[in-house]
Amino acid sequence: MSFLTLTNIQKSFGPVQVVHGFDMAIEKGEFVSFLGPSGCGKTTVLRMIAGFETPSSGSIVIDGKDQGTLKPNQRNIGMVFQAYALFPNMNVHDNVAFGLKVAGSPKSETDTRVKQMLSLIKLEHLADRFPYQLSGGQQQRVALARALAVKPQVLLLDEPLSALDAKIRVSLREEIRQIQQQLGITTVFVTHDQEEALSISDRIVVMNGGRADQIGTPFEIYNTPATRFVASFVGTLNIIEAKVADPATGAVAIGNQQVSLKEQIAGMKGGDPISLALRPEAGSIADSAKGDTALTGEVVSTSFLGSVIRTKLRIGSDVISFDMFNDPGLTPPTFGDNVTLRFAAKDLLVIRE
């Protein structure tokens, strides 16, 4: 039986429905990320789990107990907010201890637990400092320690890294994942950053318009997107508009070139439009590149991105990007060059929706 279960969750604000029939079963100790653009409903679902919003219909069950009649302070939930929400008049020790004091924990037990939490986030030496004396990353670690101090059943994180600079974000997300695995706590993480979600999640829920477009592992979400939205939102992706040439053999026409798909396109007929997806890293223009499929096009731009060089090819009416590693010994193609992009046919995916 799943540890955290959301069944047919609906949420409306007045006449506007913002969450539609959301279903999710999360296992004990699992790290699940809700990923999507602003306004997709991910934070609303998180707030309903916490009890800050009430579902218009549906149920939320944690460890077999229905949470519907429970107020936020009656749910064993730890919450970390985007804006830290530390008490400015309390030092680090007292901020972490706050939830324990409210729960009536004896002082000796509270002090022991606070020391454990500060050791966990490696900030024991800052116990006497106030929030204004800490960096943004340190403040967020204190907020995490405060949420974990009360030993919650579920940890909720609402875009906790979005206010930090890029280098601190990467470091802190790895720290959050390490702590989560160490404690084995069931965690729901809300983010609009696909790299965050892909790098630390056991599973990802890609949300779009208040619905879960796809639920799967990072590998599944990235490599086999279920919808056009998921394909375009997660990672960089080429969307190629083609036409069916021969449905029996899987042949499609991209401009005046023809390739064969590995996927079945039964039910389609010759001349039908079809949308295909190809990741930039799937192709190579090296003569030695392996692949059973090739497309030839003209280079329209080359962008230096540090470790990667991204080149765009015009093939028929489509412009297709592909990536190559930055190798000082190789000269990248330049504008106007005609090159052949080689890739495996299995990497050319059919976008169904």
Secondary structure, DSSP 8 states (H G I E B T S, - for coil): --SEEEEEEEEEETTEEEEEEEEEEE-TT-EEEEE--TTSSHHHHHHHHHTSS--SEEEEEETTEE-TT--GGGS-EEEE-TT----TTS-HHHHHHHHHHHTT--HHHHHHHHHHHHHHTT-GGGTT--GGGS-HHHHHHHHHHHHHHT--SEEEEESTTTTS-HHHHHHHHHHHHHHHHHHT-EEEEEES-HHHHHHH-SEEEEEETTEEEEEE-HHHHHHS-SSHHHHHHSS--EEEEEEEEETTTTEEEETTEEEE-SS--TT--TT-EEEEEE-GGG-B--TT---SEEEEEEEEEEEE-SSEEEEEEEETTEEEEEEEE--TTS----TT-EEEEEE-GGGSEE---
